Amino acid sequence: MTGAISHVGAVVVGAGSGQRMGEDKIFLSLVNKPLLAWSVDICQDCELIEQIVIVLSNSNLRLGKELVAKRGWSKVVKVCLGGRRRQDSVWRGLKWLKNCDVVIIHDGARPFLTHDLVHNGLKAVQETGVAAAAVPVKDTIKLADNLMVNQTLERQRLWAVQTPQVFRFDIIVQAHEKVSEDVTDDTSMVEQMGYRVKLYEGSYQNIKITTPEDWTLAEAIAKERGCE
C-alpha cells in the first residue's frame, strides 16, 4: 500500500465487562474526565481521522451517547452495541464505517493515545496494510507448563503489542469474515490470512487499564502530564 492516506476511520472499543477491575471502568473519571474521553478526544482532534465509531456494552450505550453530545464529538457517526467477544465488538464497529480506506482500532481502556501514535501508525500501515504499536519487552520471558520452565525466550525478539492497530479497511473486513476462532487482538486475525504486520514504536505510558493497580499507575501518568 503506497501513496497518501485518504479516508480514515477509527473504532474505539470499550465494551468489556471490567471483571478484573472489579467494575466497569470505561466511564470512571481519570483525574479530570471519563476514561473513554481520553482516547476519543485525540481521535476527534486528529485532522486525519474523518469518522469515529464507539463500541460499548448495553448498560453504557446511553452514557456514551450523552458523552458524545456533551464533549461535542462531531466525528462520531455511531455509538453501537458490542458483542460477546472483543473481536465481535470490533466487527460490529467496522460495519458502521462508510467510505473508509484505513481504520484505526483502539482500546478505550488505553487512555494515553497521542497524535504521534496515530500519525506513525498511518505511516507504518502503508508498508504492508497492517500495523500495530508495540514496545520491546523489558522482562525475561519464560515458556512454562504447570509452573515448570520449558524455554527461556530471546528477549531481544519479543515485543508487547498495544493499540492503536491500523489496517487497510478491506484487509480487516476480510479477516473478520474468514476468521471465527478466538483471537487476542486484531492483528492475529490478519496474520492467519498470511499478511505481515508492521510494528512501529509505541509507548510504555500507553498502558491498558485492566486492574486497580493499572488505575493507580494511570493517575500518576496523567498527573505527570499536567492533567490534574
One Martini backbone bead per residue (centre of mass of N, CA, C, O) as a GRO file, in nm:
protein
  228
    1MET     BB    1   0.091   0.039   0.027
    2THR     BB    2   0.057   0.353  -0.131
    3GLY     BB    3   0.052   0.671  -0.054
    4ALA     BB    4  -0.192   0.859   0.039
    5ILE     BB    5  -0.399   0.916   0.285
    6SER     BB    6  -0.739   0.924   0.315
    7HIS     BB    7  -0.983   0.745   0.445
    8VAL     BB    8  -1.037   0.775   0.799
    9GLY     BB    9  -1.101   0.553   1.066
   10ALA     BB   10  -1.251   0.482   1.399
   11VAL     BB   11  -1.228   0.231   1.663
   12VAL     BB   12  -1.369   0.236   1.989
   13VAL     BB   13  -1.319   0.005   2.255
   14GLY     BB   14  -1.578  -0.038   2.543
   15ALA     BB   15  -1.723  -0.355   2.609
   16GLY     BB   16  -1.625  -0.443   2.866
   17SER     BB   17  -1.667  -0.576   3.203
   18GLY     BB   18  -1.435  -0.540   3.429
   19GLN     BB   19  -1.355  -0.783   3.621
   20ARG     BB   20  -1.055  -0.715   3.717
   21MET     BB   21  -1.150  -0.430   3.833
   22GLY     BB   22  -1.467  -0.470   3.961
   23GLU     BB   23  -1.555  -0.270   3.721
   24ASP     BB   24  -1.681  -0.050   3.509
   25LYS     BB   25  -1.441   0.188   3.365
   26ILE     BB   26  -1.511   0.376   3.105
   27PHE     BB   27  -1.661   0.613   3.311
   28LEU     BB   28  -1.443   0.674   3.478
   29SER     BB   29  -1.256   0.911   3.650
   30LEU     BB   30  -0.959   1.048   3.510
   31VAL     BB   31  -0.903   1.309   3.705
   32ASN     BB   32  -1.102   1.493   3.458
   33LYS     BB   33  -1.214   1.232   3.292
   34PRO     BB   34  -1.331   1.004   3.117
   35LEU     BB   35  -1.172   0.742   2.996
   36LEU     BB   36  -1.288   0.750   2.704
   37ALA     BB   37  -1.209   1.056   2.639
   38TRP     BB   38  -0.908   1.042   2.592
   39SER     BB   39  -0.914   0.899   2.303
   40VAL     BB   40  -1.145   1.050   2.155
   41ASP     BB   41  -1.021   1.330   2.160
   42ILE     BB   42  -0.790   1.260   1.967
   43CYS     BB   43  -0.961   1.171   1.726
   44GLN     BB   44  -1.115   1.439   1.698
   45ASP     BB   45  -0.840   1.618   1.664
   46CYS     BB   46  -0.764   1.458   1.422
   47GLU     BB   47  -0.729   1.543   1.087
   48LEU     BB   48  -0.729   1.236   0.959
   49ILE     BB   49  -0.995   1.185   1.104
   50GLU     BB   50  -1.340   1.143   1.001
   51GLN     BB   51  -1.437   0.882   1.175
   52ILE     BB   52  -1.639   0.749   1.456
   53VAL     BB   53  -1.656   0.450   1.658
   54ILE     BB   54  -1.843   0.340   1.942
   55VAL     BB   55  -1.799   0.062   2.169
   56LEU     BB   56  -2.054  -0.080   2.383
   57SER     BB   57  -2.229  -0.162   2.630
   58ASN     BB   58  -2.554  -0.169   2.710
   59SER     BB   59  -2.523  -0.001   2.987
   60ASN     BB   60  -2.353   0.246   2.810
   61LEU     BB   61  -2.504   0.382   2.573
   62ARG     BB   62  -2.626   0.635   2.699
   63LEU     BB   63  -2.362   0.757   2.806
   64GLY     BB   64  -2.227   0.777   2.530
   65LYS     BB   65  -2.427   0.971   2.394
   66GLU     BB   66  -2.397   1.197   2.604
   67LEU     BB   67  -2.089   1.241   2.564
   68VAL     BB   68  -2.094   1.329   2.273
   69ALA     BB   69  -2.258   1.588   2.326
   70LYS     BB   70  -2.087   1.717   2.554
   71ARG     BB   71  -1.798   1.705   2.373
   72GLY     BB   72  -1.841   1.742   2.059
   73TRP     BB   73  -1.840   1.471   1.872
   74SER     BB   74  -1.865   1.505   1.533
   75LYS     BB   75  -1.727   1.222   1.426
   76VAL     BB   76  -1.948   1.060   1.547
   77VAL     BB   77  -2.157   0.806   1.391
   78LYS     BB   78  -2.144   0.583   1.636
   79VAL     BB   79  -2.313   0.408   1.904
   80CYS     BB   80  -2.244   0.074   1.977
   81LEU     BB   81  -2.294  -0.257   2.020
   82GLY     BB   82  -2.148  -0.510   2.151
   83GLY     BB   83  -2.005  -0.819   2.203
   84ARG     BB   84  -1.890  -1.102   2.344
   85ARG     BB   85  -1.637  -1.033   2.193
   86ARG     BB   86  -1.402  -0.827   2.090
   87GLN     BB   87  -1.421  -0.905   1.784
   88ASP     BB   88  -1.727  -0.849   1.774
   89SER     BB   89  -1.709  -0.548   1.838
   90VAL     BB   90  -1.535  -0.462   1.603
   91TRP     BB   91  -1.723  -0.563   1.376
   92ARG     BB   92  -1.958  -0.375   1.448
   93GLY     BB   93  -1.799  -0.113   1.406
   94LEU     BB   94  -1.710  -0.146   1.106
   95LYS     BB   95  -2.008  -0.137   0.981
   96TRP     BB   96  -2.027   0.197   1.030
   97LEU     BB   97  -1.826   0.241   0.811
   98LYS     BB   98  -1.773   0.482   0.549
   99ASN     BB   99  -1.562   0.531   0.313
  100CYS     BB  100  -1.305   0.334   0.394
  101ASP     BB  101  -0.948   0.272   0.391
  102VAL     BB  102  -0.869   0.332   0.698
  103VAL     BB  103  -0.823   0.173   1.025
  104ILE     BB  104  -0.853   0.252   1.370
  105ILE     BB  105  -0.777   0.048   1.652
  106HIS     BB  106  -0.900   0.110   1.992
  107ASP     BB  107  -0.863   0.108   2.331
  108GLY     BB  108  -1.045   0.266   2.580
  109ALA     BB  109  -0.830   0.154   2.812
  110ARG     BB  110  -0.628   0.355   2.649
  111PRO     BB  111  -0.565   0.688   2.733
  112PHE     BB  112  -0.255   0.746   2.591
  113LEU     BB  113  -0.316   0.868   2.335
  114THR     BB  114  -0.160   0.998   2.035
  115HIS     BB  115  -0.073   1.161   1.756
  116ASP     BB  116   0.181   0.994   1.698
  117LEU     BB  117   0.048   0.712   1.702
  118VAL     BB  118  -0.131   0.773   1.463
  119HIS     BB  119   0.068   0.878   1.247
  120ASN     BB  120   0.267   0.633   1.258
  121GLY     BB  121   0.053   0.423   1.176
  122LEU     BB  122  -0.015   0.552   0.894
  123LYS     BB  123   0.269   0.502   0.787
  124ALA     BB  124   0.308   0.193   0.839
  125VAL     BB  125   0.057   0.081   0.671
  126GLN     BB  126   0.188   0.135   0.381
  127GLU     BB  127   0.366  -0.129   0.369
  128THR     BB  128   0.129  -0.382   0.447
  129GLY     BB  129  -0.172  -0.292   0.578
  130VAL     BB  130  -0.033  -0.352   0.870
  131ALA     BB  131  -0.040  -0.209   1.210
  132ALA     BB  132   0.150  -0.184   1.531
  133ALA     BB  133   0.187  -0.103   1.838
  134ALA     BB  134   0.511  -0.125   2.019
  135VAL     BB  135   0.717  -0.282   2.276
  136PRO     BB  136   0.976  -0.375   2.435
  137VAL     BB  137   1.066  -0.619   2.634
  138LYS     BB  138   1.197  -0.617   2.969
  139ASP     BB  139   1.153  -0.900   3.042
  140THR     BB  140   1.193  -1.219   3.117
  141ILE     BB  141   1.077  -1.494   2.917
  142LYS     BB  142   0.885  -1.786   3.006
  143LEU     BB  143   0.820  -2.112   2.915
  144ALA     BB  144   0.535  -2.294   3.058
  145ASP     BB  145   0.438  -2.592   3.256
  146ASN     BB  146   0.321  -2.613   3.554
  147LEU     BB  147   0.566  -2.415   3.649
  148MET     BB  148   0.757  -2.529   3.421
  149VAL     BB  149   1.037  -2.476   3.249
  150ASN     BB  150   1.110  -2.492   2.893
  151GLN     BB  151   1.174  -2.177   2.809
  152THR     BB  152   1.390  -1.915   2.705
  153LEU     BB  153   1.334  -1.627   2.562
  154GLU     BB  154   1.417  -1.389   2.329
  155ARG     BB  155   1.403  -1.066   2.414
  156GLN     BB  156   1.500  -0.918   2.147
  157ARG     BB  157   1.220  -1.043   1.994
  158LEU     BB  158   1.025  -0.903   2.198
  159TRP     BB  159   0.680  -0.780   2.190
  160ALA     BB  160   0.446  -0.542   2.302
  161VAL     BB  161   0.125  -0.517   2.211
  162GLN     BB  162  -0.086  -0.261   2.101
  163THR     BB  163  -0.269   0.030   2.089
  164PRO     BB  164  -0.283   0.103   1.789
  165GLN     BB  165  -0.444  -0.050   1.507
  166VAL     BB  166  -0.371  -0.071   1.153
  167PHE     BB  167  -0.589  -0.078   0.855
  168ARG     BB  168  -0.685  -0.194   0.585
  169PHE     BB  169  -1.010  -0.229   0.538
  170ASP     BB  170  -1.026  -0.489   0.358
  171ILE     BB  171  -0.854  -0.670   0.543
  172ILE     BB  172  -1.023  -0.667   0.812
  173VAL     BB  173  -1.285  -0.763   0.687
  174GLN     BB  174  -1.183  -1.032   0.578
  175ALA     BB  175  -1.098  -1.145   0.854
  176HIS     BB  176  -1.387  -1.142   0.986
  177GLU     BB  177  -1.511  -1.333   0.766
  178LYS     BB  178  -1.287  -1.588   0.814
  179VAL     BB  179  -1.241  -1.549   1.130
  180SER     BB  180  -1.369  -1.730   1.431
  181GLU     BB  181  -1.167  -1.762   1.624
  182ASP     BB  182  -1.005  -1.688   1.894
  183VAL     BB  183  -0.860  -1.370   1.976
  184THR     BB  184  -0.646  -1.111   2.117
  185ASP     BB  185  -0.619  -0.966   1.831
  186ASP     BB  186  -0.636  -0.825   1.518
  187THR     BB  187  -0.362  -0.921   1.395
  188SER     BB  188  -0.410  -1.228   1.424
  189MET     BB  189  -0.609  -1.251   1.188
  190VAL     BB  190  -0.416  -1.158   0.951
  191GLU     BB  191  -0.196  -1.366   0.998
  192GLN     BB  192  -0.376  -1.614   0.912
  193MET     BB  193  -0.379  -1.481   0.603
  194GLY     BB  194  -0.056  -1.381   0.551
  195TYR     BB  195  -0.002  -1.119   0.682
  196ARG     BB  196   0.206  -0.855   0.750
  197VAL     BB  197   0.327  -0.699   1.048
  198LYS     BB  198   0.382  -0.371   1.138
  199LEU     BB  199   0.595  -0.234   1.359
  200TYR     BB  200   0.569   0.034   1.597
  201GLU     BB  201   0.632   0.281   1.811
  202GLY     BB  202   0.540   0.306   2.117
  203SER     BB  203   0.437   0.318   2.471
  204TYR     BB  204   0.478   0.281   2.813
  205GLN     BB  205   0.220   0.477   2.868
  206ASN     BB  206   0.031   0.280   2.686
  207ILE     BB  207  -0.183   0.168   2.883
  208LYS     BB  208  -0.385  -0.090   3.019
  209ILE     BB  209  -0.681  -0.092   3.196
  210THR     BB  210  -0.749  -0.373   3.430
  211THR     BB  211  -0.651  -0.283   3.714
  212PRO     BB  212  -0.610  -0.109   4.000
  213GLU     BB  213  -0.305  -0.070   3.948
  214ASP     BB  214  -0.340   0.071   3.674
  215TRP     BB  215  -0.494   0.317   3.779
  216THR     BB  216  -0.268   0.431   3.952
  217LEU     BB  217  -0.073   0.471   3.715
  218ALA     BB  218  -0.254   0.656   3.545
  219GLU     BB  219  -0.266   0.889   3.744
  220ALA     BB  220   0.037   0.947   3.737
  221ILE     BB  221   0.059   1.008   3.435
  222ALA     BB  222  -0.148   1.238   3.423
  223LYS     BB  223   0.002   1.422   3.626
  224GLU     BB  224   0.270   1.435   3.467
  225ARG     BB  225   0.101   1.579   3.221
  226GLY     BB  226  -0.087   1.802   3.360
  227CYS     BB  227  -0.411   1.672   3.427
  228GLU     BB  228  -0.545   1.798   3.702
   0.00000   0.00000   0.00000
